[in-house]
Amino acid sequence: MTAAMNVSFKLNGKNVSALVEPHKTLLELLRENFRLTSIKKGCQEGECGACTVIIDGLTANACLILAPQVEGTEVITTEFLAAGGVLHPIQEAFIDKGAVQCGYCTPGMLLSVKALLDKEPKPDEREIKTAISGNFCRCTGYKKIIEAVQVVTNQVGGSCNDDS
């Protein structure tokens, strides 16, 4: 039996640490230890994007990352988007455009869009499609999701780095 290890990292802007078994995934760590339910357990093979998080500015599938691998990193989940109970412009646009159906894929989509807009404030449709290509949606057909991203880029005119 392998001994548990302490993992320290920044989670949604706060320094945290947890004692974890080395085989525990980031998905399990976030849901079980930190009770963050926006991270969904989907395929557990990195194909559906339901467990998408942002690690040091890049999207990642939490089901494929071992918890010890986030030592010293910054991890962002969808819970970080709504600062002080106010929805992020990306969240507002998803609601306004009807880009949320069952909601299972939504947290991963939101973070994929945030990561895109943080790097490319005015993406074209191809860039949007590429950014969300790792997120599987069964309900919306992606058209409304793409429209929501286009609304955000026109409203806020760019970067979502300030998380406002």
C-alpha positions as CSV (number, residue, x, y, z in Angstrom):
1,M,0.0,0.0,0.0
2,T,1.4,3.4,-1.0
3,A,1.4,6.1,1.6
4,A,-0.8,9.2,1.3
5,M,1.0,12.4,0.4
6,N,0.3,16.1,0.9
7,V,-0.6,18.1,-2.2
8,S,-0.6,21.9,-2.0
9,F,-1.9,24.1,-4.8
10,K,-4.0,27.2,-5.5
11,L,-7.6,26.3,-6.0
12,N,-10.0,29.0,-7.3
13,G,-7.7,31.7,-5.9
14,K,-7.1,30.2,-2.5
15,N,-4.1,28.2,-1.3
16,V,-5.2,24.7,-0.3
17,S,-3.7,21.4,0.6
18,A,-5.0,17.8,1.0
19,L,-3.7,14.4,2.0
20,V,-4.3,12.1,-0.9
21,E,-3.4,8.6,-2.1
22,P,-1.0,8.9,-5.1
23,H,-3.5,7.1,-7.4
24,K,-6.3,9.5,-6.7
25,T,-7.3,11.7,-9.7
26,L,-7.8,15.4,-9.6
27,L,-11.5,14.8,-10.4
28,E,-11.8,12.7,-7.2
29,L,-9.8,15.2,-5.2
30,L,-11.9,18.2,-6.2
31,R,-15.3,16.4,-5.8
32,E,-14.5,14.4,-2.6
33,N,-12.1,16.6,-0.7
34,F,-13.2,20.0,-1.7
35,R,-16.9,19.2,-2.5
36,L,-16.8,21.0,-5.9
37,T,-19.6,19.5,-7.8
38,S,-19.3,21.4,-11.1
39,I,-16.6,18.9,-12.1
40,K,-18.6,16.0,-13.5
41,K,-17.6,12.4,-13.7
42,G,-18.3,11.4,-17.3
43,C,-16.4,9.0,-19.4
44,Q,-13.2,8.9,-17.2
45,E,-11.2,8.6,-20.4
46,G,-10.7,12.2,-21.3
47,E,-13.2,12.1,-24.2
48,C,-16.3,14.0,-22.9
49,G,-14.9,17.1,-21.3
50,A,-17.4,17.0,-18.4
51,C,-14.4,17.2,-15.9
52,T,-12.6,20.1,-17.6
53,V,-10.7,22.4,-15.3
54,I,-8.0,25.0,-16.0
55,I,-4.6,24.3,-14.7
56,D,-2.1,27.1,-15.0
57,G,-4.1,28.7,-17.8
58,L,-4.6,25.5,-19.9
59,T,-7.7,23.3,-20.0
60,A,-7.2,19.7,-18.7
61,N,-9.4,16.7,-18.1
62,A,-9.4,16.2,-14.3
63,C,-10.1,12.5,-14.8
64,L,-6.7,12.1,-16.5
65,I,-4.6,14.0,-14.0
66,L,-3.4,12.4,-10.8
67,A,-3.9,14.6,-7.8
68,P,-0.2,14.8,-6.9
69,Q,0.5,16.3,-10.3
70,V,-1.2,19.6,-9.4
71,E,1.4,20.3,-6.6
72,G,2.3,23.9,-6.9
73,T,-0.1,24.7,-9.7
74,E,-3.2,26.9,-10.0
75,V,-6.5,25.1,-10.6
76,I,-9.7,26.8,-11.6
77,T,-13.1,25.3,-11.6
78,T,-16.5,26.7,-12.7
79,E,-17.1,27.8,-9.1
80,F,-14.5,30.5,-9.5
81,L,-16.4,32.2,-12.4
82,A,-19.3,33.6,-10.3
83,A,-17.4,36.0,-8.0
84,G,-19.5,37.1,-5.1
85,G,-22.6,35.5,-6.4
86,V,-22.5,37.5,-9.7
87,L,-22.5,35.4,-12.8
88,H,-19.5,35.8,-15.2
89,P,-20.3,37.3,-18.6
90,I,-19.7,33.8,-20.1
91,Q,-22.3,32.3,-17.8
92,E,-24.8,35.1,-18.6
93,A,-24.3,34.6,-22.3
94,F,-24.9,30.9,-22.1
95,I,-28.2,31.5,-20.3
96,D,-29.3,34.3,-22.6
97,K,-28.6,32.3,-25.7
98,G,-30.1,29.1,-24.4
99,A,-26.7,27.3,-24.6
100,V,-27.6,25.4,-21.4
101,Q,-29.8,22.4,-21.8
102,C,-29.3,19.5,-19.3
103,G,-26.3,21.3,-18.0
104,Y,-24.0,18.3,-17.7
105,C,-21.4,19.6,-20.2
106,T,-21.9,23.2,-19.2
107,P,-19.1,23.6,-16.6
108,G,-16.5,22.1,-18.9
109,M,-17.8,24.2,-21.8
110,L,-17.6,27.4,-19.7
111,L,-14.0,26.7,-18.7
112,S,-13.0,25.9,-22.2
113,V,-14.5,29.2,-23.4
114,K,-12.8,31.1,-20.5
115,A,-9.4,29.6,-21.4
116,L,-9.9,30.5,-25.1
117,L,-11.0,34.1,-24.3
118,D,-8.1,34.6,-21.9
119,K,-5.7,33.8,-24.8
120,E,-7.7,35.1,-27.8
121,P,-10.2,37.9,-26.9
122,K,-11.8,38.0,-30.4
123,P,-11.8,34.4,-31.6
124,D,-13.4,33.5,-34.9
125,E,-15.9,30.7,-35.3
126,R,-13.2,28.2,-36.2
127,E,-11.2,29.0,-33.0
128,I,-14.4,28.7,-30.9
129,K,-15.1,25.3,-32.4
130,T,-11.6,24.2,-31.8
131,A,-11.6,25.4,-28.2
132,I,-14.8,23.5,-27.3
133,S,-13.9,20.4,-29.4
134,G,-12.9,18.5,-26.3
135,N,-16.4,19.0,-24.7
136,F,-19.2,16.7,-25.7
137,C,-22.7,18.1,-25.7
138,R,-25.8,15.9,-26.4
139,C,-28.4,18.6,-26.1
140,T,-27.7,21.9,-27.9
141,G,-26.0,20.9,-31.1
142,Y,-23.3,23.5,-30.4
143,K,-24.9,26.3,-32.4
144,K,-26.2,28.1,-29.3
145,I,-22.9,27.6,-27.5
146,I,-21.0,29.2,-30.3
147,E,-23.5,32.1,-30.5
148,A,-23.1,32.6,-26.7
149,V,-19.3,32.8,-27.1
150,Q,-19.7,35.3,-29.9
151,V,-22.0,37.4,-27.7
152,V,-19.4,37.5,-24.9
153,T,-16.7,38.6,-27.3
154,N,-18.9,41.4,-28.6
155,Q,-20.1,42.5,-25.1
156,V,-16.9,42.5,-23.0
157,G,-14.7,42.9,-26.0
158,G,-12.1,40.5,-24.9
159,S,-10.1,38.9,-22.2
160,C,-11.8,37.2,-19.3
161,N,-8.6,37.4,-17.2
162,D,-10.1,39.7,-14.7
163,D,-12.9,37.2,-14.0
164,S,-15.4,40.0,-13.8
